[in-house]
Amino acid sequence: MKRLFKTLLCTAMIAAAAVTTHITAFAKDVKIDVSDAKKAGANEQSVSIDKDEFDLRRLSKRSVIKVAFETDEFDEAYPPIQMTIQSWDNDTSPNVDEKGGVWAKIAPAEFAETTAKFTYDDIVKAYGTSDLSQVNKIMIGTPEDTAPAIVKAVEITECKGELGFSDLTIDCSEAVEASQVNPSFILNYEAFDTTRMTKDSRIIVSYTTDGDESKLTKPPVSIIMQGVDSNSPYADENGGTWLTVDPASCNDGRAIFKYQDMVEVYGTAEFSKVDNLRFIPNGEASLKVETVEITDCMPEENGTHASAADDSSTAEESKPDDSSEAAAATESSDNSDKESGSSVTMVVIGVIAGVVLAIVVVFIILTKQSSQEYDIDKRRMVSKKKPKNKAKW
């Protein structure tokens, strides 16, 4: 019986450990590829990390950005490297310049001769808000009046995982058969916000056409990225964009468009002012869009589209002062992290309690059964009779 109890207890401990490990696996460390890092002189950048490579929204309050580097000369009184957060056309940070951009410099919380650490709290403080959705780039380089240095490694700890990423199927019931440059289907930002796309995203289109694909000189379907008040460097004099993206592959009624190709055509990964995607024929044959699937998308609440129809004066009037906005955003982030941590803790406690309760019940049943025996005459379980002591002669 004791052996059985020990076995059950060990099983419970293993189960509890497995549950805890499974839950903590949601946070992970991310290593950044810095193979293209260069040696930076004073106030220059050694490495640049774009948003599509690492989105700062994945940082948790416990995250630390660890940097390994080499410097020509080390002085323990001065940080040998610094981090810079870059954002343009920003309306979330109170630290914007006159052009609407942010260039926030951050000193390491700790540093030694070859290593440095940057914390989440310092990043939020320098940026002015915990809403990091409009950060376009992280750069690591050298401060002014310091020796040249080169970044050798970057690791970001305790990141939120990409478990929220999902594939979306778009409703194409309003698609029509189109010819020339008329769109077969228009996907507005209200139906899908392109800022939800990630570096692994693909737009997969199934279509029908009256042309012989083997004889067409251009792909049967292309996408136009259209915006009115665009932040693209390729926008026209009025700020509009009408930029055509060709598929990475296209045959047998199926076309695949890659996120990286869209970034290249648009000129930036900041899609917050892309108002719609237009699926158009090539002018040689008709096109009817049948289905559209977009892979590896962030959750809907992560979308950051800035509608050109928004009235700027109204937005300015309703905008809180900088300090209250930063405080509210930080408080919201704190509450979110607390609720998340509390939920995880309750799950762990609940699972462990359930396992322990099951063991106690099983132990009681087995103990009770071991003290009983089946009486054939009475046809039921009865208490075992204790043998009488043998008489002493």
C-alpha positions in Angstrom: 0.0 0.0 0.0 2.8 2.4 0.9 4.5 1.6 -2.4 1.3 2.3 -4.3 0.8 5.6 -2.4 4.4 6.7 -3.2 3.8 5.9 -6.9 0.7 8.0 -7.0 2.4 10.9 -5.3 5.3 10.8 -7.8 2.8 10.8 -10.6 1.1 13.9 -9.2 4.4 15.7 -8.9 5.3 14.9 -12.5 1.9 16.0 -13.7 2.2 19.3 -11.9 5.7 19.9 -13.2 4.5 19.1 -16.8 1.6 21.6 -16.4 3.9 24.3 -15.1 6.5 23.7 -17.9 3.7 23.8 -20.5 2.5 27.1 -19.2 5.9 28.8 -18.9 6.7 27.6 -22.4 4.4 30.4 -23.7 7.3 32.8 -22.8 10.5 32.2 -24.8 13.8 33.7 -25.6 14.4 35.0 -29.1 17.9 35.2 -30.8 18.3 37.9 -33.4 20.4 37.3 -36.5 23.2 40.0 -36.4 25.3 38.5 -39.1 25.1 41.8 -41.0 26.3 43.9 -38.1 29.1 46.4 -38.9 31.6 48.2 -36.8 30.1 51.5 -35.7 32.0 54.7 -34.9 30.8 57.3 -32.5 27.0 57.9 -32.7 26.6 55.3 -35.4 24.6 52.1 -35.6 26.1 48.6 -35.7 22.9 46.6 -36.2 19.3 47.5 -37.2 16.3 45.2 -36.3 13.2 45.9 -38.4 9.6 45.4 -37.1 9.0 42.4 -39.3 12.0 40.6 -37.7 11.0 41.4 -34.2 7.9 43.2 -33.1 8.4 45.0 -29.7 4.7 44.2 -28.8 6.1 40.7 -28.0 8.0 42.1 -25.0 6.8 41.2 -21.6 7.4 43.3 -18.4 10.2 40.7 -17.6 11.9 41.0 -21.0 15.5 41.9 -21.2 17.4 42.6 -24.4 20.9 41.2 -24.0 23.7 42.4 -26.3 27.2 41.0 -26.7 29.7 43.3 -28.4 33.3 44.1 -28.9 34.8 47.6 -28.5 38.1 49.1 -29.2 38.3 50.7 -25.8 36.3 50.2 -22.6 35.7 52.8 -19.9 33.6 51.5 -17.1 32.4 55.0 -16.4 30.6 55.3 -19.8 28.3 52.9 -21.6 30.0 51.6 -24.7 26.8 51.1 -26.6 23.2 52.4 -26.7 19.8 51.4 -28.1 17.7 53.6 -30.3 14.0 53.1 -31.0 12.8 54.6 -34.2 9.2 55.4 -35.3 7.8 57.6 -37.9 4.4 59.2 -38.5 3.7 58.4 -34.8 0.6 59.3 -32.9 1.0 57.2 -29.7 4.2 58.4 -28.2 4.3 61.8 -26.4 8.0 62.1 -27.4 7.4 62.8 -31.1 9.4 65.5 -32.9 8.0 68.2 -35.2 7.7 65.8 -38.1 5.8 63.2 -36.1 8.7 60.8 -35.6 10.3 59.3 -32.5 14.1 58.8 -32.1 14.4 57.5 -28.5 17.8 56.7 -27.2 18.2 54.2 -24.3 21.3 53.6 -22.1 21.8 50.0 -20.9 20.6 49.2 -17.4 23.7 47.1 -16.9 26.9 46.9 -18.9 30.4 45.3 -18.7 33.3 45.1 -21.1 31.6 42.9 -23.7 27.9 42.7 -22.6 25.0 45.0 -21.9 21.3 44.7 -20.9 18.3 46.8 -21.8 15.1 46.4 -19.8 11.4 46.7 -20.8 10.9 49.5 -18.2 13.7 51.6 -19.7 12.3 51.1 -23.2 8.8 52.2 -22.1 10.2 55.2 -20.2 12.3 56.4 -23.2 9.5 55.8 -25.7 6.9 57.5 -23.5 4.2 54.8 -23.6 3.9 51.1 -23.3 2.0 51.0 -26.6 4.8 49.9 -28.8 2.7 49.2 -31.9 4.2 52.0 -34.0 7.9 51.2 -33.3 9.4 50.5 -36.7 12.9 49.7 -35.9 15.4 48.9 -33.1 19.0 50.1 -33.6 22.0 49.2 -31.5 25.1 51.3 -31.9 27.5 53.6 -30.0 26.9 56.9 -28.1 28.7 60.1 -28.9 32.4 60.3 -27.9 32.9 56.6 -27.5 35.2 54.1 -29.1 34.1 52.1 -32.2 32.1 48.9 -31.4 30.5 46.0 -33.2 27.5 44.0 -32.0 28.2 40.2 -31.9 24.9 38.8 -30.6 21.4 39.9 -29.5 19.0 37.9 -27.4 15.6 39.0 -26.1 14.3 37.1 -23.1 10.8 36.1 -21.9 9.0 37.2 -25.1 5.3 36.6 -25.7 5.0 33.8 -28.2 3.5 33.9 -31.7 0.7 31.6 -30.6 -1.9 34.3 -31.4 -1.0 34.2 -35.1 -3.6 32.6 -37.3 -4.7 32.0 -40.9 -7.7 34.0 -42.1 -10.2 33.2 -44.8 -11.7 36.3 -46.4 -15.3 36.5 -47.5 -15.2 36.9 -51.3 -18.9 36.6 -51.9 -19.0 40.1 -53.5 -16.2 39.3 -56.0 -17.2 39.8 -59.6 -15.8 38.7 -63.0 -13.6 41.6 -64.2 -11.5 42.6 -67.2 -9.0 45.2 -68.1 -7.9 47.1 -64.9 -11.2 46.8 -63.1 -10.9 45.0 -59.7 -12.6 41.6 -59.3 -12.5 42.1 -55.5 -11.6 44.9 -53.1 -10.5 44.1 -49.6 -11.0 47.2 -47.4 -9.1 47.8 -44.2 -12.4 47.4 -42.2 -12.5 43.8 -43.3 -8.7 43.2 -43.0 -6.1 45.5 -41.5 -2.8 44.8 -43.4 -0.8 45.9 -40.3 -1.8 42.5 -38.9 0.5 40.8 -41.4 3.9 39.4 -40.3 7.1 38.5 -42.0 5.8 35.0 -42.7 2.4 36.1 -44.1 1.2 35.0 -47.5 -1.9 36.0 -49.4 -3.2 33.0 -51.2 -5.7 33.6 -54.0 -7.7 31.1 -55.9 -9.3 32.4 -59.1 -10.8 31.6 -62.5 -9.8 33.2 -65.8 -10.9 32.9 -69.4 -7.3 33.1 -70.6 -4.8 30.3 -71.3 -2.3 30.8 -68.4 0.5 29.2 -70.4 0.2 31.9 -73.1 -0.3 35.0 -70.9 2.6 37.4 -70.7 1.7 38.6 -67.2 0.2 37.0 -64.1 -3.6 36.7 -64.3 -4.0 38.4 -61.0 -2.1 41.2 -59.2 -2.8 43.2 -56.0 -2.9 47.0 -55.9 -2.0 48.5 -52.5 -4.1 51.7 -52.4 -4.0 54.5 -49.9 -5.2 58.1 -49.8 -2.9 59.7 -47.2 0.0 57.3 -47.6 3.2 57.1 -45.7 4.9 55.2 -48.6 8.1 56.9 -50.1 6.5 56.1 -53.4 3.3 58.1 -52.8 2.3 60.7 -55.4 2.3 64.4 -54.9 -1.1 64.2 -53.2 0.1 61.5 -50.8 -1.8 58.7 -52.6 -0.5 55.3 -53.5 -1.5 52.9 -56.3 1.3 50.3 -56.1 1.0 47.0 -57.9 2.3 43.7 -56.4 2.8 40.7 -58.6 2.5 37.2 -57.2 5.6 35.2 -56.1 4.0 32.2 -57.8 1.0 31.8 -60.0 -0.4 28.8 -61.9 -3.5 26.6 -62.3 -5.8 29.1 -60.7 -3.8 29.7 -57.6 -1.6 32.7 -56.8 0.6 33.4 -53.8 1.7 36.9 -52.7 4.5 37.3 -50.1 4.6 39.9 -47.4 8.3 40.8 -48.2 7.3 41.5 -51.8 4.6 43.8 -50.6 7.0 45.7 -48.3 9.5 46.1 -51.2 6.8 47.5 -53.5 5.2 49.8 -50.8 8.7 51.0 -49.7 8.1 50.4 -45.9 6.7 47.7 -43.6 4.5 50.3 -42.0 1.1 49.5 -43.6 -1.0 51.6 -41.2 -2.3 53.8 -44.1 -3.0 51.1 -46.7 -6.7 51.6 -47.1 -7.5 48.6 -49.4 -6.1 45.8 -51.5 -7.5 45.6 -55.0 -7.3 42.3 -56.9 -7.1 43.1 -60.6 -6.7 41.2 -63.9 -3.7 41.7 -66.1 -5.6 43.3 -69.0 -5.2 40.2 -71.2 -7.9 38.0 -69.7 -10.8 38.2 -67.4 -10.5 37.5 -63.6 -12.9 36.2 -61.0 -11.5 35.9 -57.4 -12.9 32.8 -55.8 -11.2 32.7 -52.4 -8.6 34.7 -50.4 -6.6 33.3 -47.5 -4.1 35.3 -45.5 -1.6 33.3 -43.4 0.3 34.1 -40.1 -1.7 37.1 -39.0 -1.6 38.8 -35.7 -4.8 39.1 -33.6 -7.3 41.6 -34.7 -6.7 43.9 -31.6 -3.1 44.3 -32.8 -4.1 46.1 -36.0 -2.9 49.7 -36.1 -4.6 51.1 -39.3 -4.9 54.9 -39.3 -7.9 55.8 -41.4 -7.5 58.7 -43.7 -11.1 59.5 -43.0 -10.4 60.3 -39.4 -10.8 64.0 -38.6 -7.5 65.3 -37.2 -9.1 68.1 -35.3 -11.5 65.8 -33.5 -8.7 63.4 -32.8 -6.6 66.3 -31.3 -9.4 67.4 -29.1 -10.1 64.0 -27.7 -6.4 63.2 -27.2 -5.4 63.3 -23.5 -2.3 65.1 -22.4 1.0 63.3 -22.9 1.7 62.5 -19.3 -1.8 61.1 -18.6 -1.7 59.0 -21.8 1.7 57.5 -20.9 0.5 56.8 -17.4 -2.8 55.2 -18.6 -1.0 53.0 -21.1 1.5 51.9 -18.6 -1.2 51.2 -16.0 -3.1 49.2 -18.7 0.0 47.2 -19.4 0.6 46.5 -15.7 -3.0 45.4 -15.2 -2.8 43.1 -18.2 0.4 41.5 -17.0 -1.1 41.1 -13.5 -4.3 39.5 -14.9 -2.2 37.2 -17.1 0.0 36.1 -14.3 -2.9 35.6 -12.0 -4.7 33.4 -14.5 -1.7 31.2 -15.1 -1.2 30.8 -11.3 -4.9 29.8 -10.8 -4.6 27.3 -13.6 -1.5 25.7 -12.0 -3.1 25.6 -8.5 -6.3 24.2 -9.9 -4.6 21.4 -11.8 -2.4 20.4 -8.8 -5.3 20.5 -6.4 -7.3 18.2 -8.7 -4.5 15.7 -9.0 -3.9 15.7 -5.2 -7.7 15.3 -4.5 -7.8 12.3 -6.9 -4.9 10.6 -5.1 -6.6 11.1 -1.7 -9.8 9.6 -3.0 -8.0 6.6 -4.5 -6.0 6.1 -1.4 -9.1 6.1 0.8 -10.9 3.6 -1.4 -7.9 1.3 -1.5 -7.4 1.5 2.2 -11.0 0.7 2.8 -11.0 -2.2 0.4 -7.9 -3.7 2.0 -9.7 -3.8 5.4 -12.7 -5.7 3.9 -13.3 -9.1 2.4 -16.2 -10.7 0.5 -18.5 -12.9 2.6 -20.0 -15.6 0.4 -22.9 -16.4 2.7 -23.9 -12.7 3.1 -22.9 -11.8 -0.5 -21.4 -8.5 0.4 -18.1 -7.0 1.7 -17.6 -7.3 5.4 -14.8 -6.2 7.7 -12.0 -8.7 8.0 -12.0 -10.7 11.2 -8.9 -10.3 13.2 -7.4 -13.7 14.2 -7.7 -14.5 17.9 -4.5 -14.8 19.8 -3.4 -18.4 20.2 -3.8 -19.8 23.6 -0.7 -20.2 25.6 -0.1 -23.7 26.9 
